[in-house]
């Protein structure tokens, strides 16, 4: 496994991870926006009340505060990950962020996203006087690309019953929930 954190700041984090053994993450959320580009491998991604099959070349967008989890289905995977605050999101996109798709699979869109993410990785390696401004510019370009192509969404691949149940649990987690109540849905 090779994991390289190229830059970490208070409001921006980038990670390039290669040949990571298949694993699962615990259900969690971030107080930042997450952009995840699958370079190689596959995983099931649980985002909010929906589930997706994410494969090589797919891009995942998770707004701040959204519960998510991954379960890798391939033996090894590689990815690029950006975790950033809304200060990296252009004003024209910020209002639409929560309504945008979670997974992008359109070939033209993800190829452009790949090119931008590659530039982000290269800029981190430079880490000079101009890097912070370039990273803000590149990340802004990425968010505009995604906003302009919001129709390039992959439909959830979960079952309606499971998604309805998860949504019910998320909406009522602070209340006492019984298995019997959930089964009646």
N, C-alpha and C positions, 0 to 999 in steps of 0.2 A: 504494500500500500504506500502511496505517496500522497501526502497532504501538505499543501503549501498555502499559508496565509500570506498573501502578498502585501496587504495593507489593512490596518485596522485603526479606525478613528472613532470618535464619539458618536458620529452619525452616519458612518459608512464602513462597511465590512465587505471584503472580497475574499473568496476562498476558491482555490483550484484543487480538486481532489481527484486522484487517478488510481485506478485498480483497487478500489475499496471492496472488501469482501461483503457479500450480501448481508443485510441486516435489517433491522426495523428500528424506528425511532418511537419514543413514547409520544403520546398525544400531547401537544404543546402549542403555544402561540408566541409571537414576538411582538414587541412594541415598536417594530420596524416593518417595512415592506420587504418581502422576500421575492427575489427573482432567481429561478433555478433553471439552468440549461443542462439537459441530459446529453453528455458527450458520447456515452456508450453505456449499454446495459438497459435494464428495464425495472420498473417498480410500480406498485399500486400506490396511488397517492390519495389519501383521504383528506378532503378539504371542506371544512364546514360540514354540511350534511350530504355531501356528494363524494363519489369515488371515481377515480380515473386510472386508466392504464397508461403510464408514461413510458415512452420508449426513446431510443436514440434519436436526437434531433428535435425533441419536443421541448417547449419552454413553459414553465409554470410560473404564475403570478399569484402571490398571496398577499392581500392587503393586511395592514397592521391589525393585530388583535383577532385574526381568524384562526380558529383551532384547526390544526392539521397534523398529519402523521404519514410516514412512509413505511412501506414494506417492500423490500427489494426482492424481485423474483429471479434476478440473474445472479450468477456466482460472483461476478465482478462488475463494478460500474465506475464511471468517471463523470464528473460534473463541474460546472462553474456555478458559484453561488454569490449573489449580491444581497446584502441585507442593508437597507438604508432608510433614513428618515424621510419624511415628506418634503424636506427642504431640497431633495434631489429630484422631485417630481415637478415638472413645469406647471405653472398655475392653470393653464388650459386643460390639463389632464387631471389635476388633483380632485376635482369635483366628480369625475367619472370613475375614479379608481375602484371604488367598491362595487361598481356595476359592470366592470370589465370581466371578460372570461378568465377562468383560472388556468386553463391549459390551451396553448396555441400549437397547432399541428400543420397549418397551411405551409406548404413547402417554401414558397417565396418569402413569407413572413419570417419563418424560423431561420432561413438562410441569411436574411438581413440581420436578424437578431444574433445569429452566430458571429457574423462579421463584426458587429458592434461589441459583443462580449469579448471577442478575440482582441480588439483594440483596447478594451478595459484591461485585460490581462497584460498586454504589452506596456500599457501606460504605468501599471503598478510596478513593473520591472524597472522602469526608468526612475520613478520616485524622485523627481527633481522639482525645481521651483514652480513649474507649470502643471505638475501632475494633478493637484487637487482641482484646479479649474478644468482641466481636460476630462477628469473623471465626472465632474458635475455635468459637463457638456455631453459626454457620451451616454451617461445614464439618462439624461433628459431626452436625448435622441431615441434611446431605447423605449422609454415610456410613450413618446409620441408615436413611434412605430406601432406599438401595441394598441394604443387608443384608436389610431386610424384604421386598424385591422381587427377591431373587436368582433367582427362577424366570423373570424377564423377560429371559432371555438370548437373544441372537442366536446361532444355531449357526454354527460356523466354516464358511466358504465355500471353503476350500481343498480340494485333492484329498487323499484319504487317503495316497497314495504320497508326495506332497510333504511332508505333515505328518510321516509316519513317518521320512522321510529327514532332515528338519530336526531332529526329536527325537534321532535317532541321532547326528547331528553335534554337537548341543549336549551330549549325554551323554558324547561321546568326543573333544571338541575338544582335550584335552590329549594325546591319543594320536596316533600317526601313522595317518591315515585315507587310504585309497586310493580312487580312483574305482571301481575294480573291486570292492572290498568293499561300497561303498555301492550299486552297481548290483545286487548279489546279494540285497539286502533284499527 
